[in-house]
Amino acid sequence: MRTSKMQIDMMQKYVARSAASTSAVRGGRNAVPGVKAAARAFLSQRRILESLSAPSIADPSTYAAVLNNLTDRLRRSFPASAQSWGRARKLINIFIRDASYNVYLRDAYGLQQLEPLLELPIDSIVASRLQKIDPTLPRWKSVQGLGPFENSRYQNAAKKIAAKRHICRHFLDVEFWGNREI
């Protein structure tokens, strides 16, 4: 059975709501009204996934440029007091990862080509686990305090750790969050 554009759009909105959850948006105790709604509205736009569907996106430098552009656009959609690069990057990474895990969105937009490029969403739990494996990483401040330089350091460490485990780095999130006490 063929999936309609309307169904794909509904699925994208569902994934956007899930990715921009209260805990993912909050970033610790620093909740700012309007961030969750802005993130969900931004991530629900069809053009977000369309921008990731071109065959050229599988090139690492092209993907990085698109990811940086999406991060900046999402950041600017937040209320003025909450325009954190780190929060925007974390939400973009969660959304793209979750969209690529969703069979309907994966097929509709060819997201399987992104699998080796997906970043690990960085937060305090992930940063702590990465630092235990690689103590040379910068001291964790907060999602709001995460900038491009620190993110790059964490992503490079994650890529090395994942390569040793023969997995893509975004799967470390499943491992790190899945091995927590319930």
C-alpha positions as MATLAB code, in Angstrom:
seq = 'MRTSKMQIDMMQKYVARSAASTSAVRGGRNAVPGVKAAARAFLSQRRILESLSAPSIADPSTYAAVLNNLTDRLRRSFPASAQSWGRARKLINIFIRDASYNVYLRDAYGLQQLEPLLELPIDSIVASRLQKIDPTLPRWKSVQGLGPFENSRYQNAAKKIAAKRHICRHFLDVEFWGNREI';
ca = [
       0.000    0.000    0.000;
       1.328    3.427   -0.973;
       1.752    6.109    1.689;
       0.245    9.506    0.810;
       1.936   12.910    1.200;
      -0.601   13.690    3.923;
       0.368   10.555    5.852;
       4.068   11.375    5.440;
       3.430   14.919    6.716;
       1.500   13.545    9.695;
       4.332   11.125   10.453;
       6.868   13.967   10.284;
       4.794   16.015   12.740;
       4.610   13.004   15.046;
       8.390   12.544   14.933;
       8.886   16.302   15.452;
       6.689   16.246   18.584;
       8.575   13.247   19.915;
      12.024   14.678   19.133;
      11.200   18.049   20.718;
      10.004   16.474   23.947;
       9.845   18.428   27.173;
      13.029   16.825   28.490;
      14.963   17.287   25.228;
      13.961   20.950   24.944;
      14.390   21.836   28.575;
      18.110   21.201   28.745;
      18.291   20.810   32.485;
      16.436   23.297   34.653;
      16.618   26.099   32.089;
      13.136   25.869   30.582;
      12.194   28.823   28.404;
       8.561   29.193   27.309;
       8.052   28.910   23.568;
      11.089   26.757   22.725;
       9.199   23.482   22.444;
       6.472   24.979   20.235;
       9.057   26.712   18.019;
      11.085   23.498   17.656;
       8.043   21.405   16.816;
       6.790   23.926   14.255;
      10.214   24.145   12.608;
      10.829   20.380   12.523;
       7.337   19.727   11.121;
       8.082   21.614    7.897;
       8.309   19.310    4.886;
      11.322   21.226    3.533;
      13.428   20.121    6.505;
      13.423   16.479    5.387;
      13.411   17.467    1.717;
      16.720   19.273    2.321;
      18.153   15.952    3.501;
      16.910   13.861    0.592;
      19.196   14.955   -2.248;
      21.726   12.315   -3.338;
      24.540   14.860   -2.811;
      23.703   15.003    0.912;
      25.553   11.693    1.391;
      28.809   13.628    0.955;
      30.102   14.422    4.482;
      30.901   18.074    3.732;
      27.495   18.640    2.103;
      25.721   17.001    5.035;
      27.732   19.110    7.502;
      26.784   22.308    5.639;
      23.089   21.385    5.593;
      23.208   20.362    9.265;
      24.864   23.670   10.209;
      22.252   25.593    8.222;
      19.372   23.708    9.863;
      20.923   24.230   13.301;
      21.205   27.965   12.753;
      17.685   28.278   11.353;
      16.217   26.323   14.269;
      18.244   28.373   16.773;
      16.898   31.615   15.281;
      13.318   30.315   15.542;
      13.625   30.133   19.340;
      12.629   33.020   21.610;
      15.439   35.601   21.889;
      16.423   34.486   25.395;
      16.803   30.845   24.350;
      18.787   30.962   21.111;
      21.326   28.345   22.139;
      23.323   26.663   19.373;
      23.718   23.545   21.529;
      19.997   23.149   22.151;
      19.236   23.613   18.450;
      21.919   21.099   17.393;
      20.735   18.522   19.916;
      17.119   18.816   18.701;
      18.090   18.688   15.016;
      20.192   15.583   15.667;
      17.413   13.855   17.623;
      14.890   14.696   14.905;
      17.033   13.505   11.993;
      17.980   10.341   13.855;
      14.355    9.580   14.755;
      13.178   10.364   11.219;
      15.803    7.973    9.841;
      14.597    5.287   12.288;
      11.007    5.747   11.029;
      10.387    3.436    8.061;
       7.891    5.784    6.381;
      10.092    8.879    6.551;
      13.225    6.876    5.795;
      11.688    5.527    2.590;
       9.931    8.753    1.546;
      13.088   10.865    1.841;
      15.863    8.313    1.252;
      17.254    8.912    4.731;
      19.152    5.603    4.769;
      21.981    7.412    2.950;
      22.532    9.554    6.063;
      23.158    6.697    8.489;
      26.975    6.886    8.531;
      26.846   10.700    8.828;
      24.360   11.135   11.660;
      25.739   12.891   14.713;
      25.286   11.753   18.267;
      22.892   14.120   20.096;
      24.999   15.580   22.915;
      23.590   16.169   26.382;
      24.891   15.705   29.928;
      24.340   11.944   29.963;
      26.050   11.373   26.621;
      28.870   13.795   27.460;
      29.483   12.027   30.774;
      29.675    8.612   29.103;
      32.004    9.934   26.380;
      34.249   11.583   28.984;
      34.585    8.289   30.871;
      35.888    6.699   27.674;
      37.898    9.742   26.524;
      38.981   11.924   29.482;
      40.622   14.463   27.133;
      37.211   15.827   26.129;
      36.292   19.323   27.301;
      34.508   19.702   30.616;
      30.737   19.557   30.173;
      28.906   22.797   30.955;
      25.373   22.429   29.608;
      23.439   21.924   26.398;
      23.021   25.705   26.264;
      26.781   26.120   26.657;
      27.608   23.671   23.858;
      29.092   25.377   20.816;
      30.353   24.158   17.453;
      33.926   23.605   18.684;
      32.938   21.489   21.703;
      30.365   19.611   19.642;
      33.023   18.785   17.069;
      35.296   17.389   19.783;
      32.503   15.223   21.207;
      31.460   14.068   17.714;
      35.019   13.087   16.791;
      35.382   11.113   20.019;
      32.020    9.427   19.401;
      33.050    8.528   15.862;
      36.259    6.854   17.111;
      34.434    4.962   19.861;
      31.725    3.835   17.439;
      34.301    2.707   14.859;
      35.940    0.456   17.457;
      32.497   -1.054   18.143;
      31.685   -1.344   14.418;
      28.558    0.808   14.703;
      27.480    4.262   13.555;
      28.007    6.926   16.205;
      24.301    7.724   16.585;
      23.822    4.210   18.010;
      25.892    5.248   21.012;
      22.859    7.259   22.150;
      20.823    4.058   22.281;
      23.601    2.368   24.253;
      24.245    5.261   26.642;
      20.591    6.005   27.348;
      19.547    2.333   27.261;
      22.053    1.309   29.949;
      20.800    3.733   32.585;
      19.059    2.666   35.748;
      15.271    2.715   35.380;
];
